[in-house]
Every structure is written in C-alpha cells, then in structure tokens.
Amino acid sequence: MRTYKNIVIGGGITGLSFANFAKDCMVLEKEREVGGYCRTIYRAPYIWDYAGHFFHFKERESKRYFEKVFVDQGLISKSKNTKIYYKGQLIDYPFQSNIQQLEKEEFIECLCGLYQAEQHRDRNQNEYGSFEEMLFEKFGRGICSKFLIPYNEKLYACNLQNLDTDAMGRFFPYVNFHDVMNHISGGYITSYNDTFIYPRLGAAVFINYLSGKIPEDRIRTDCQVRKIDVRKHIVYTDDTEYEYENLICTIPLDHLVNLLGKEYDKDVFSYNKVLVLNMGFDKPSIDRTLDWIYIPDKDINFYRVGFYNNILGMEELSIYVEIGYGQDEEIDVEQAKRDTLTNLRAIGVITDHILVDYQPILMSPAYVHISPKANALKEEIFKDLEENNIYSIGRYGGWTYCSMEDCFLEARALANRLNSKRI
C-alpha cells in the first residue's frame, strides 16, 4: 500500500492545478495522458483542441499567471468577434443586445416583449421555477422564441424547464430594456468574455506546464480507480491500494458517488453529450474575421462553429463544430459528419471546399444539467464528503458551469487550505 497526504482522482486542469500547489500529492488519471478535455491534437497544418478552449479571466492575478505560462509559446490576445446565424444573416452576439439588427417587424416584436417583461417583473431571480421560466419573464417571448430557447435546447439537449434558474451563473449575458436602448443609441454592452487569450500551440500548453511541474512519479496514467473506502481512507485501483489523508476528486460527481457505493435517483445527475468535429479544409475561410458562430436553427445539426484558422492566423480553413446530444442518445459519427458538411454549405461557411482531415471527439459528460434536485443532493453529498476529508471540485466534480480559470482558482484555494490544516 502506498500512502500520501493528498490523492487526486482525475488529471485534468483542476487536478493538475491542485497538485501544483498541494503538498505530498499523487494524481491518478484513467486515460493514457493527462489533460482531460483540455488536450490538443496536432495534425499538421492543423492545431485542434478537444473543444474550443479560449481563456477568459475575471481576476487580474490569474490572467497574469496564465500569460506568464503562455508567453514563451506564442500568445494570441484578441477582442472576440462572434456572430449568430439567424435566418440567413449574421447578427452580433449576444442576440438580446443586438435585436436592432433584425428585420423591422422582428425587432419591434423583441423590443416590445423585452419592455413588457420588464414592466411586469415582480419576482427575484431565485423565485423563478426554472431556467426557461426565467428566460421568458426576463426577456419576453420574442427574444426567447427566436434565440434563447432554441439555442439552449440545442446546447443542453434537454427540456429547459428541468434546469435551475441560475444554470449558467455569471456566464449568461443578462441585459435589460435600458441596456438595449443605450446600445441602439451607440452605447457599448460588455460581457465576461469580450476578450480572450489563446496559446498558438493550443490549450494543451497549459496542461504541459502544470504536469511538467509535478514529479513524474507523482502522476499515474492509465490508472482506473475501482473503489473508495471512506472509513479506511483507501483508494483501490486495478493493481494498487492508496491510503490518503485527503482525497480530491475532479471526476464527474455521479461517478464519484458510484465509487462510494451510494445510490441516488438516476435522473438527478443528468448531462448532455457533445460531439466535436475538428475539420480541416483545402481553402481559406470565406470570412477571415470570425472567431465563432452560434446557430439556433434546429434544422442545422450543430449549435456552434469556431474558426481556429482565424484565431491562429492560418491560411487553410480549420474549424471545430459542436453538436449536442441527450445523455442516452445514440450517435452516428459518419452521419453527423455528412450532415455537418451539408449544413456548413447551407450557412455559407464552406462552398466548394474539400475536407482534407478531421477528428471526431465525444465529450460525455459535456455540459452538466444544473437542476434544483441536483443542487440539493450535491450539497448534502459535499457536506458528508468533507466530513470524511473528501473534496469534489472543478466543473464536473462540482457539477457546475465554470471556466478553466475558475477550476484553477478553486483548486489552488483548496490546496492552500489543506496545506495549512492542522491535524
């Protein structure tokens, strides 16, 4: 049996960040390489991440930290240029802030709906029954029916009535009637990700930095955890037992609960799956300025397209396409590729472009469904876990919607707390 102060299950950005700041740490990763979804594929001349990983920051300190890591690898800093494909035209994102770009009748419908919603609003956000109800009551039927509902249904692949009011937290672009009118008059509306940075060699640069600071014998890959004994403080893998003082779990919360032998209603911890198609073509982009496009149209199979070539300054068109699926939905990758190529032509991303190379990646889970039921149960679980020196953190361990920066900051804060903890 091997004994460590801290055992980390999961070698993604959260687990590796924790291990960079914690004392006496062992990281156990089930895949053959660390990184989780923050990995990069190099298929010259294309550079593709597992999905669009662009670094946005809420804290100046963490921004400086990331920039210091990336600077030697080549750092791109950009003001984002994102659009919404709506009825054959490109509308500035977010939709609710740019309704003046719609046809006259639709603009009036959306503006009136927003005004009426604001006049009749008499409840606090935490009093809404669901994410969908909150959208309708804050933005009105016009904005919701044209973008907010169809787009988020494609993204989450679920009924939005099942999601918690605050399912997207600070990442949802709220506006009110005054904001929109000010914007129409030439004012500017800011959002959390107006600017971003990105390393020229992809998001894996940060993973390589984090893992490179951890001793090689303190990371085990291709290591599947099979069981956790809470009473004895032991983690069991196929070939080794690990005794711990603190157990830090960054794997999906439902997986952790299963490892602990606990039972819960199957529908509590639900999520979507996302099929990412990284695609490289033989010709340049038609538009050389776009960073990514949102697509609410349900006749189009994907909900977002991102342009690596525009961000990296490459010549050939290189994109990622994201397609949302239900948790138990079967996926035909080849059919998805065919449909995607057809729809990319339909919306004008490609014309006579020839697909040179592509890489499908399935993210499961991708976006967790934050529901009142899940929130209530996870708080109960977290309390019980922490009493036994188990901490479930990160996007999937915390069963939440957060950024890479949030994962890094949460992991660092926990490491500092446990470093100073007295026995």
C-alpha positions in Angstrom: 0.0 0.0 0.0 1.2 3.5 -0.8 0.4 6.4 1.4 0.2 10.1 0.5 -1.2 13.2 2.2 -3.3 14.0 -0.9 -4.7 11.7 -3.6 -6.2 13.3 -6.7 -8.5 11.4 -8.9 -8.5 13.0 -12.4 -5.6 14.6 -14.2 -7.4 17.4 -15.9 -6.9 21.1 -15.4 -8.4 21.0 -11.9 -6.5 18.0 -10.6 -3.1 19.2 -12.0 -3.7 22.7 -10.7 -4.3 21.3 -7.2 -1.2 19.1 -7.4 0.9 22.2 -8.3 0.1 23.9 -5.0 -0.5 21.0 -2.6 2.0 19.1 -0.5 2.7 15.3 -0.9 0.3 14.6 -3.8 -0.4 11.7 -6.1 -2.5 12.1 -9.3 -4.4 9.2 -10.7 -5.6 9.5 -14.3 -7.6 6.8 -16.1 -6.6 8.0 -19.6 -3.2 7.3 -21.1 -2.4 11.0 -20.9 -3.3 13.9 -18.6 -5.4 16.9 -19.6 -9.0 15.7 -19.6 -10.8 17.8 -22.2 -8.0 20.4 -22.2 -5.9 18.5 -24.7 -4.7 19.4 -28.2 -4.4 17.4 -31.4 -1.5 18.2 -33.8 -2.3 17.2 -37.3 -0.2 19.5 -39.5 -1.0 22.1 -40.6 -4.0 21.9 -38.2 -4.0 22.5 -34.4 -7.2 21.3 -32.8 -8.3 21.3 -29.1 -10.7 18.7 -27.8 -13.2 21.7 -28.0 -13.0 25.4 -28.1 -10.8 26.3 -25.1 -10.3 30.0 -25.0 -9.1 31.7 -21.8 -11.2 34.4 -20.3 -10.4 36.0 -16.9 -12.3 37.6 -14.1 -9.2 38.2 -11.9 -6.1 40.2 -12.9 -3.8 37.9 -10.9 -4.8 34.7 -12.6 -4.7 36.5 -16.0 -1.0 37.4 -15.3 -0.3 33.8 -14.2 -1.7 32.4 -17.4 0.0 35.0 -19.6 3.4 34.2 -18.0 2.8 30.5 -18.8 1.9 31.1 -22.4 4.3 33.9 -23.4 7.2 31.6 -24.4 4.8 29.5 -26.5 3.4 32.4 -28.5 0.4 34.2 -27.1 -2.6 35.5 -29.0 -4.7 38.2 -27.4 -8.0 39.1 -29.1 -11.2 41.0 -28.8 -13.7 38.4 -29.8 -15.8 38.7 -33.0 -18.7 36.3 -32.6 -22.0 36.2 -34.5 -25.3 34.4 -34.6 -26.5 32.8 -37.8 -30.2 33.8 -37.9 -32.4 33.5 -41.0 -29.5 33.8 -43.4 -27.8 36.7 -41.8 -25.2 37.2 -39.2 -26.3 39.0 -36.0 -23.9 40.2 -33.4 -23.8 38.2 -30.2 -25.5 38.3 -27.7 -28.8 38.2 -29.5 -30.7 40.1 -26.8 -28.4 43.0 -27.0 -28.5 43.3 -30.8 -32.1 42.9 -31.7 -31.9 46.2 -33.7 -30.1 44.2 -36.4 -33.2 42.1 -37.1 -35.8 42.9 -39.7 -38.1 45.7 -38.6 -41.1 43.6 -37.5 -39.0 41.1 -35.6 -37.1 44.0 -33.9 -40.3 45.6 -32.7 -41.6 42.3 -31.5 -38.5 41.6 -29.5 -38.2 45.2 -28.1 -41.8 45.2 -27.1 -41.5 41.8 -25.5 -38.5 42.9 -23.5 -40.2 46.1 -22.4 -43.4 44.3 -21.3 -41.4 41.6 -19.5 -39.6 44.3 -17.5 -42.8 46.2 -16.7 -44.4 43.0 -15.3 -41.4 41.7 -13.5 -42.1 41.4 -9.8 -40.0 38.5 -8.6 -36.4 38.0 -7.7 -34.4 35.6 -9.8 -34.4 32.8 -7.2 -38.2 32.8 -7.3 -38.5 31.6 -10.9 -39.5 28.0 -11.3 -36.9 27.1 -14.0 -34.3 28.3 -16.4 -37.0 28.5 -19.1 -39.4 30.5 -17.0 -36.7 32.9 -16.0 -35.8 33.5 -19.7 -39.4 34.3 -20.7 -40.0 36.5 -17.7 -36.8 38.5 -18.2 -36.6 38.8 -21.9 -40.2 38.3 -23.3 -41.5 35.8 -25.9 -39.8 37.4 -29.0 -36.2 37.1 -27.9 -36.8 33.7 -26.2 -38.6 32.1 -29.2 -36.1 33.4 -31.8 -32.8 32.6 -30.0 -32.7 31.9 -26.2 -34.9 28.8 -26.1 -34.0 27.0 -29.4 -30.2 27.7 -28.9 -30.1 26.5 -25.3 -32.3 23.5 -26.1 -29.7 22.5 -28.8 -26.8 23.1 -26.4 -28.2 21.3 -23.4 -30.2 18.7 -25.3 -32.9 18.8 -22.6 -36.1 20.4 -21.6 -35.1 23.8 -20.2 -37.9 23.6 -17.6 -35.7 21.0 -15.8 -32.8 23.4 -15.4 -32.2 25.6 -12.4 -32.8 29.3 -12.8 -29.1 30.1 -12.3 -27.9 27.2 -14.5 -25.4 29.3 -16.3 -24.4 31.6 -13.4 -22.3 34.6 -14.3 -21.8 33.4 -17.9 -25.3 34.2 -19.0 -25.4 37.6 -20.8 -28.2 39.5 -19.0 -29.5 42.8 -20.4 -32.4 45.0 -19.6 -34.5 47.4 -21.7 -32.3 50.3 -20.7 -29.2 48.5 -21.8 -30.7 47.7 -25.2 -31.9 51.2 -25.8 -28.5 52.6 -24.8 -26.8 50.1 -27.2 -29.1 51.1 -30.0 -28.1 54.7 -29.4 -24.4 53.8 -29.8 -23.5 52.6 -26.2 -21.5 49.5 -25.5 -22.6 46.5 -23.6 -19.8 44.4 -22.1 -19.7 40.7 -21.3 -17.4 38.5 -19.3 -15.6 37.2 -22.4 -15.2 40.3 -24.6 -11.5 39.5 -24.9 -9.6 36.2 -24.7 -6.1 34.8 -24.9 -5.0 31.7 -26.6 -1.6 29.9 -27.0 -0.5 29.4 -30.6 0.1 25.7 -29.8 -3.3 25.1 -28.3 -4.8 24.7 -24.9 -2.5 21.7 -24.1 0.3 24.2 -23.5 -1.2 25.0 -20.0 -1.6 21.3 -19.2 2.0 20.6 -20.3 3.1 23.4 -18.0 1.2 22.1 -15.0 2.1 18.5 -15.4 5.8 19.4 -16.1 6.0 21.0 -12.6 4.8 17.7 -10.9 7.4 14.9 -10.4 6.9 12.1 -12.9 6.4 9.5 -10.1 3.6 11.6 -8.7 1.3 11.1 -11.8 -0.1 7.7 -12.8 -1.8 7.5 -16.1 -3.9 4.6 -17.5 -4.9 4.1 -13.8 -8.6 3.3 -13.2 -10.0 3.8 -9.7 -12.4 1.0 -8.9 -13.4 1.7 -5.3 -13.1 4.1 -2.4 -13.2 3.0 1.2 -14.3 6.1 3.1 -13.8 4.6 6.6 -10.3 3.3 5.9 -9.2 6.2 3.6 -8.1 3.9 0.9 -8.4 4.2 -2.9 -8.4 0.9 -4.8 -7.1 0.7 -8.4 -6.6 -2.5 -10.5 -3.1 -3.1 -9.1 -2.5 -0.8 -6.1 -4.1 0.5 -2.9 -3.5 4.1 -2.0 -4.0 5.4 1.5 -4.7 9.1 1.8 -5.3 11.8 4.3 -7.3 14.0 1.8 -9.0 12.8 -1.3 -9.6 15.3 -4.1 -12.0 14.2 -6.8 -12.3 16.0 -10.1 -14.1 13.2 -11.9 -17.9 13.7 -12.6 -19.8 13.7 -9.3 -22.1 10.9 -10.4 -19.0 8.7 -11.0 -17.7 9.5 -7.5 -21.0 8.7 -5.9 -20.9 5.3 -7.7 -17.3 4.6 -6.4 -18.5 5.4 -2.9 -21.3 2.8 -3.3 -24.0 5.4 -2.7 -27.4 5.2 -4.5 -29.3 8.1 -6.0 -32.2 8.7 -8.5 -30.8 8.1 -11.9 -32.2 11.3 -13.3 -30.6 13.6 -10.7 -27.2 14.0 -12.2 -28.1 14.3 -15.9 -26.0 15.9 -18.6 -25.6 16.2 -22.4 -23.0 14.8 -24.7 -21.2 16.9 -27.3 -19.8 15.5 -30.5 -16.9 17.8 -31.5 -15.9 17.6 -35.2 -12.5 19.2 -35.8 -12.3 19.8 -39.5 -9.6 21.0 -41.9 -10.2 22.1 -45.4 -8.1 22.9 -48.5 -9.0 26.6 -48.9 -9.2 29.7 -46.7 -12.2 30.9 -44.8 -14.8 32.9 -46.7 -14.8 35.3 -43.7 -11.4 35.8 -42.2 -12.6 37.8 -39.1 -15.0 35.5 -37.3 -13.9 33.7 -34.1 -17.1 31.6 -33.7 -20.8 31.5 -34.7 -23.9 30.4 -32.8 -26.7 28.7 -34.6 -30.2 28.5 -33.0 -31.8 26.9 -36.1 -32.9 23.4 -35.2 -32.7 22.3 -38.9 -29.0 22.8 -38.6 -27.4 19.9 -36.6 -24.7 21.9 -34.8 -25.1 24.7 -32.4 -21.6 26.3 -32.7 -18.8 26.6 -35.2 -15.4 28.0 -34.2 -12.6 29.2 -36.6 -9.1 28.1 -35.4 -7.6 29.4 -38.6 -8.9 33.0 -38.0 -7.7 32.9 -34.4 -4.3 31.4 -35.2 -3.8 33.4 -38.4 -3.6 30.2 -40.6 -4.3 30.1 -44.3 -6.4 27.0 -44.6 -9.9 26.8 -43.1 -9.7 24.9 -39.8 -12.8 24.7 -37.6 -14.4 22.9 -34.7 -18.1 22.1 -34.9 -20.1 21.2 -31.7 -23.3 19.1 -31.8 -25.4 18.4 -28.7 -27.0 15.1 -27.8 -29.0 13.7 -25.0 -27.3 11.6 -22.3 -28.6 8.3 -23.7 -28.8 9.3 -27.3 -27.1 7.1 -29.9 -24.5 8.9 -32.1 -23.7 8.0 -35.7 -20.5 9.9 -36.2 -20.3 9.4 -40.0 -23.9 10.6 -40.5 -23.1 13.6 -38.3 -20.1 14.4 -40.5 -22.2 14.2 -43.6 -25.0 16.4 -42.1 -22.4 18.9 -40.9 -20.8 19.3 -44.3 -24.2 19.8 -45.9 -25.2 22.4 -43.3 -21.8 24.2 -43.4 -22.5 24.8 -47.1 -26.1 25.9 -46.3 -25.0 28.6 -44.0 -22.0 29.7 -46.1 -19.1 28.6 -44.0 -17.8 26.5 -47.0 -18.6 26.5 -50.7 -16.5 24.1 -52.9 -14.1 23.5 -50.0 -12.7 19.9 -49.8 -12.4 18.2 -46.4 -8.7 17.3 -46.0 -8.7 15.9 -42.5 -11.0 15.6 -39.5 -11.0 14.3 -35.9 -14.2 13.4 -34.1 -14.2 13.7 -30.3 -17.0 12.7 -28.0 -17.4 14.7 -24.7 -19.5 12.7 -22.2 -20.4 14.4 -20.0 -20.1 17.8 -21.7 -22.5 20.3 -20.0 -24.0 19.1 -16.8 -27.6 19.8 -16.1 -27.8 22.0 -13.1 -31.2 21.4 -11.6 -32.8 22.2 -8.2 -32.8 18.4 -7.5 -29.1 18.1 -8.3 -28.2 21.2 -6.3 -30.0 19.9 -3.2 -28.4 16.5 -3.4 -24.9 17.7 -4.1 -24.9 20.0 -1.1 -25.9 17.0 1.0 -23.2 14.9 -0.6 -20.5 17.6 -0.3 -21.2 18.0 3.4 -20.9 14.3 4.0 -17.7 14.0 1.9 -15.9 16.9 3.6 -16.5 15.4 7.0 -14.5 12.4 5.6 -11.7 14.6 4.1 -13.1 14.1 0.5 -13.4 17.2 -1.7 -15.2 17.1 -5.1 -14.2 20.1 -7.1 -14.0 21.5 -10.6 -16.5 21.7 -13.4 -17.5 18.0 -13.1 -16.6 17.3 -9.6 -18.6 20.4 -8.5 -21.3 19.6 -11.0 -21.4 23.2 -12.2 -20.9 25.6 -15.0 -17.5 27.3 -14.7 -14.4 28.4 -16.6 -10.9 27.0 -16.7 -9.8 30.0 -14.6 -12.5 29.0 -12.0 -11.2 25.5 -11.9 -7.6 26.7 -11.4 -8.6 29.2 -8.7 -10.8 26.6 -6.8 -8.0 24.0 -6.9 -5.4 26.5 -5.7 -7.6 27.7 -2.8 -8.3 24.2 -1.6 -4.6 23.2 -1.8 -3.7 26.3 0.3 -6.4 25.4 2.8 -5.3 21.8 3.2 -1.6 22.8 3.3 -2.4 24.9 6.4 -4.8 22.5 8.0 -3.8 21.2 11.4 -4.4 17.5 12.3 
